[in-house]
C-alpha cells in the first residue's frame, strides 16, 4: 500500500507534516481522565500519521511535534514541556511515537487484515521503549502495570480506528 495520495509537491508535504504535528498537539490536549495518567488520542494520531503520510512524512510530523515540546511549547498532555519533561518517566513513550510512525508508514498493506496487523504492530512497538524507560524509574513490573496494562483495551480500539480512518481516507 502506498501512502494516501497527497499532492507530490514539497509545499504539500510540508503542510501535511505541520498539520500532523498540530493534530498530535490537539490529541494530547483532548484527555479522558484515567489512572495513572490521562488517556489521550496521541497514539491513534501517531499511527495514523504513519499509515496516512508514509514513513518519512509521518516521522517528520512526530519529530516536529517533539521539537515543539523540546523548545517549551506546551504540546504534551498537561501543562508540561521542555527537555527535562521529555527525559522523565514518559520519555520512552515519546521515543516510541517516532518508532511507531515509522513502522506504520514503512509496513504497508492492502487488505483489512494486513492493515489491522500494521496498526497493532505499530501500537505494540510504541510501548516497548516506553516500558523500558519507565522501568528505569519504577521497575519493570510496576512499569508494565502502570504504563501498559491499563491501556491494552483502548489500544485495541485505537488500532481499529486507525484501520477505519485509513480505509475511509482511501
N, C-alpha and C positions, 0 to 999 in steps of 0.2 A: 504494500500500500504506500502510496506517496502521501506527502503532507497535503493538507487541504489546499486547493488551488488558489494561492494568493497571487496577486499581480507580481510579476517577477522583477519589478524594479527595486532598486536599493531603497528608495524612499518608502515603498510599501512595506518592505521588510523591517525597516527602522520603526515605522508606525506600529507594526504588529508587535515588535519587541517592547516598545514603550507601552502600548496598550496592555500587553501581557503583564508587565511589571505593575501597572495600575490595577489590573484585575487581582493580582496577588495581594496588593496593599488592601484593596476593598475586602477581599476574602478573609484577611487577618482581623479586620475590624468587625465583621459580622460574626459574633460569637454566640454559642449556646452555652449557658452555664453548665459546667461539668467539673468533675473532680478527677485528677488532681490539678489539671489545668483546663481552661476553657476549650471547648471544641470549636474549631473553625472549619472553613471550607478550603483552606490553603492546599491541602494535599490533593483535593479534587482539581484545583486550578493548576497546580504543578504538573500533574499527569496530563491534564487536558492540553496544556501548553505544548508538551512534547508530542502528544498524539496529533494535535491540530497544526502546529507550526513546523514540526520536524525537530531533529536533534539540535541542530545549530541554532536556529532562532528560538526554540524553546529554552535551551540552556542560556542563551543570551538574555532572555527575559528574566529568568531566575537570577542570573548574576547581576543584572541591573537592579533588581529588587534588593538583593543583598548589599550592593554598593550604596543604595539609598539609605538602608538601615545603618551601614557602617559609618556613614558621614553624619549620622544623627537624626535623620528624618524618622518620625515615629510610624514606620511602616509595619512593625511587628504587632502581634497580638498584645494588647495592653500598652500603657504609656512608656515604652522602653525603646531604646535604640543604642547604637554605638558598638564599638568593638568589644568592650567589656561584657555587654549583654550577649553578644554573639559567641564569646568564649565560655559562657556559663553553661548550665546544665542542658539547655535546649540547643546548644551549638551544633551538636551532631545531627540533629534533625534538619537544621538549616543546610548543612552539607548534603544530607540525604535528598533535599529538594533538587539540587543540581544533578545528582546521580539519577534520580527518578525521571526528571525531564529528559535526560539523555537516553535512558533505557526506553522510555515511552516513544521518543522520537526516532530512535535507531531501529527498534524492532517493530516492523510493520506487518500488518496482517489485513487480509481482505474479508475474511469470514467473521461472523459473530463470535465463534469460538476462539479464533485467533486474537481478535481484538480484546476479548474478555481476558485471555491469558496475559496479554501485554499489559493491560490495566492492572491486573492483580500482581504481576511481577514487579511493575514499576512501584506500586504501593509497598510491596514487601521490601524491595531494596532500599526504599526511603527509610524504613525503620532500622535497618542494620547499623549505619553509623550513629543514628540517634541512640539506639540501645547501648552500643559500645561506649559512646562518650558519656552518656548519663551514668553508666555503671561505674565510671571512674569517680563519680561524686557520691553515689549511694549504694554501690554494689550491684552485681548482675541480677540477683533475684528481685530486689526492690525495683531496679530499673525496669525489668520486664513487667512487674506487677503494676507499676505506676505509669510507664511510658509506652507500653504496647498493649497489654491485655485489655484495658478498658476501651480501646479504640478499634478492636477487631471487627465488631459488627458494623460500626459506622464506616470503616474502611471498605468492607464488602459492598455496602450501599454506594459509597462514593465511586468504587470501581464500576459498578453497574451504571451509574450516572455518566461516567466517562464514556463508556461504550455508547450509551444512548446519545450523548452530545456529539460524538464523532459521527455516528450514523446519520444524525439529523443534519449535521453540517455538510455532509457529502451531498 
